[in-house]
Amino acid sequence: MEQKTSAPADTSAPVQTGVGTTGHIWDGIEELNNPLPRWWLWTFYACIIWAVGYWFFYPAIPLVSSYTKGLLGWQSRTQIELDMAELKAMRSGMTTKIEATELADIEKSPELLSFARAQGSAAFAVNCAPCHGAGAQGFKGYPNLNDDDWIWGGKAEDILTTIKHGVRWEQDSDSRSGVMPSFGRDGILNRKEIGTVADYVLSLSGLPVDKGSDLAAGKALYAANCAACHGDTGKGNQELGAPNLSDKVWLYGSDKAAVMERITIGGGGVMPAWSNRLDAATMKSLAVYVHTLGGGK
């Protein structure tokens, strides 16, 4: 029986869509002329008009050494300065009281304490948190401000002095300035001696030391090189910025390698002096805030 087959569809025939074409054809495919919706076009044109208007009324166009100021004369920096001035005026009553009141009396007054902690917390988040952490927990090389271990003193006045003048800040002649010698780098002790005294220092806080360590020799080296600053028993000296070596709080790490590195290179961290950046009331508020975190003495 003869089979009948249907003819293939004519794919070259144009499809009737009721939409005109642009006249462009690629590989037999015609481009339909579908215009954009009117609402979209009007929105687009309105944005163009608004952008042109923005160029005239606000700072917008960069020039060789400046920029167009705009007909309104408005600038974001000027607005921030106005907002800050308004905020300062609003706080002026309380900040005047803070400036005129002793730190101890601020903490005794619920009203002043609440304001100082709020202002101190805001100032801490902006100026101190990048190094000490958002919760003042510190990091390696940056002290924890929540505990009771203080290198330069944990009384409110001590904290305020550190905030004002910083630590090893060359631009301030009153900055805290104690520096640990570089016992290894300057050839005061050789590597074996550094390892021996490191074991002894670790033993002061009850940390494990290398088996067979000569603690007697380490004690002798400690007495000759370290006791003048850290004390005979390693309790430290806050007037010199010499940390307590007999507790279990370690700024740069408590393993032997970390202790040896610190003995070898010496030195110490740097903290900026804030007296030329913050006003007196803000610094006092910061001191109160840090002092009341839980570790202040």
Phi, psi and omega in degrees: 000138183282128179269140178258136178243143180279148180288143179296149181296145180276097184283350180276347181288136181293145177270130182275115181246349183082003180246133179293165180249164178277349183094356179271134180227129175234122179050041178081002180258123181269143179270118179285149180263078179262101182291157177293151178300145182300319182299324180292317181297316181295324176296318179297315180295322179296322178296321178296315180297317180297319180296317178297317178298322179299320179303323183279324188265338183233160175301127187210320192255120178289140177247189183298311182233007181207215179199163178290134186275339182087147183294331181279343180070017181274139175220144181297323179296317178298320180296319178297318179298320178295317179296319179294321178296321178295317179296318179298318179295322180293326182270353192305322181300314182286321181294326177297319178294319180298315181297326186271355186250140177294152183303316181298322180286331176299317182288342178275342181262115180304321182293310182291322180297317180297316180293315182297319180292322179293313180292321179295322179297317179295316180294324179296316182299324182278319191255332190249328185302326179305331179259314186270353180091153182299327179260013181062024183281348178074173177217180178300121182089352179233116189299147171283125183264005180265339183269185183257022181254110186239129180283319184246013178107138184253007174287156183302320180293322177297316181296318179297319178298317179295320178295315183297312192251352177072188181231121181054039180264107190298333183285352180239117183291342180262011182294150172301135192226009179296134181228136178275132180298156176269086188295326180274312184295327180268005175075019179287319177231146174274175187297323180295316180294323178296318178296322181294313181289331177296319177299319180294318179298318177298324181292336180297330180254014176076017178276152182295146179238168180298143179298133180082012180296140179268086184291332178295317177293323178295321178296319179296317178295320178298314181299323183281333189240335191242330188298332182301328180257313186272354180088157182300327181255008177079020182283349178085176180212108184291335177293332179260353184074024180269115185295157173287122182262000184260354175263188182250028177254118185234127184283325185244009179115148185252004176278161186299321181299319180294319180294318179297321179298318181293321178295322183293311187262341179061219178077208181172165181287167181236134175236134180295153170274129186260002184294335179262009180238329183241149178282169186299318181296320180293319178295321177293321177297320177299315180299317178296316181300311180296319182297330182262010178292337179136341183251358182292146182259000000 
